[in-house]
Amino acid sequence: GTSFSSGDRPPRVAIVGSFTRDTEGLRRAYQELTLAGCQVISPRGVDFDTGKFVRLPGEDMLSANELERAHLSAIVMSDFVWLHAPSGYVGNAGYFEIGFAAAHQKVIFSKNDIDGEPTIAQFVRLVTSVFEGLLKLQK
């Protein structure tokens, strides 16, 4: 993967994975990324409306397709990707986003090993924290 050189801007990150399971853990990851000096470019927040498709307040005019395309665009613009996989769980959309990120040569970090998917797990680097991921990114 590519290494990130801390130029004039903070590292940009997109969070992928399950947004409906362990929302407290997702909130914690979002806060850790922000505290570590990262710019989380997608999602823009973690206080989602509950529904069939995860949305932030104000996004109700956008279709699921438009929201996913915006998220994929953020993955392309990100310096790395953070995978939220509570207890190793990754849903279908998460698998899709991991594949998309891998195809775009993005480094993908996670605190959790992916259950039962060795083909996809090989694209995810396990770290103990956001900070460890950032240190590995700079090497």
N, C-alpha and C positions, 0 to 999 in steps of 0.2 A: 504493500500500500504506500500511499504518499505520506511524507512527514509534513507536519505543519510547522512553519516558521512564524513565530509570533511577530508579525509586522506591526502595522499601525492600527490593527483592529483586533477585537477579541475573536477567539475561535467560534465559528458558527456550528451549531449542532441541530439535528432533527431527531426527535424522539419517535421511535416506532415500537410496535408490539401491542399488547393488550392495554386499552385505555379504560376498560370496564372492570377489570379484576385488580384488586389491591390499589384502589385509588389513593390511599394514604402513601403507599410506597412510590407511586407515580409522582405524587405531590413532592415527596422527599427528594426524589431524583431530580425533578425540575428545580427545586431550591438549591440542591448541591451543585448542579450545573451552573446556575446563576451566581451562587456564592464563589464558585471557582473562576468566575470571570468570563464564562461563556455566554454567547448570545443564542438563546433558544429560538430558532426561526420557525419551528413548527413542532407541536402546536403552540399557538400564541399564549395559551394559558391552560390550566388544568381543571377549571371549574365548569365542567361540561353539563349540558342538559342531558337528562337520561332519555333515551329513545332507542330506536332500532339502529340509527347511525349516530355516532358520537359527534356532538356539535357544541360549539361555544355559543354563549348568548350573542345574538346579532348575526349568526351565520344561518338562520333559518330560511333565508331567501335563496341560499345556495343548494344545489342538488348534491347528492352523495357523490356523484361523478365529479362535479366541480371541486368539492372539498378534497377528494382523493388526488385529483390532478394537481391542486395547489400543494398538497403534502408531498407528492412526488417531486414537484419542482423544488421544494425546500430541501429535499434529500440531495438533489443535484447540486444545489448551492452550498450545502453544508461542508464543513471540513472533516467532520466525522459524524457517526450516527450512534445514538444510545438506544439499546434495546431494553425495553421494560418487559421482562418475562417472569412474572410472579410464579414461584415454585416450578419454574421451567416451562410454564405454559406460554405458547405462542399460537394465536389463532390464524386462520387462513389469510386475513389481510396482513398480519404481521409477517407470515412467510413470504407473501408477495413482496412486501416492502424490503425485507432482508435481501431477497433475490435481486430486486431493483437496485438497491444500494451496492450490492456486490458487483453487479454488472457495470456500475458507474465507479468502480474502484474505490469505494468508500470504506474506511476502517469502521468496523462495527464493534462496539464494546457492550458488555452486559455483566451484571453481578451474578446472574443465574445461568446455569447450564441448561440448554434446551433439551427437553425430554424427548427421547426416542427419535430424533431426527439427525443422525450423524452427517448426512449429506449437507444439510443446512448449517448445522452446528460448526462445521469447519470454517465457516466464514465469520464466526463470532469469536472475539477475543474476550476471555474471561478476565475480569479485574475485580479487586476487592472494593474499589471506590471510584468515583468520578475522578478524583485527584490522581490515582494510579493510572487511569486511562490517559489523562492529560500528559503525565510524565512520559508514558510510552509513545504518545503521539509526537512528542518533540524529539525523539531519538531518530 
